[in-house]
Amino acid sequence: MPGNIIKIVLDGRLDIEGAAAVDLKMNLIAGSRMAVLMDLQRVSFLASIGLRSLVIPARTIRNRGGKVVLYAPSEMVEKVLKTSGIDTIIPIHHDLNNAVAALQ
């Protein structure tokens, strides 16, 4: 990734167990990074607790003046993101170049 952008690849189900597995790491990244690309290509399921695992770190980064984008969610995961309104908080990109450009 160019510059100071960090790419986080999330994998599997973001349910109670999946969210618990990533929360600490996501919070550490949120406290120290300013440009974060959350790669959702491998996320097969997104529950409400998983949404929380995306939104809280994204808000922390934004409050510090940084940027976050969601990259390449599956159709099902994107539907959950849009239905819950998360796409209005964290932009969704399916093109890597556009995602990177949005972080710069």
Secondary structure, DSSP 8 states (H G I E B T S, - for coil): --TTEEEEEEEEEESHHHHHHHHHHHHHHHHH-SEEEEEEEEEEEE-HHHHHHHHHHHHHHHHTT-EEEEE---HHHHHHHHHTTGGGTS-EESSHHHHHHHH-
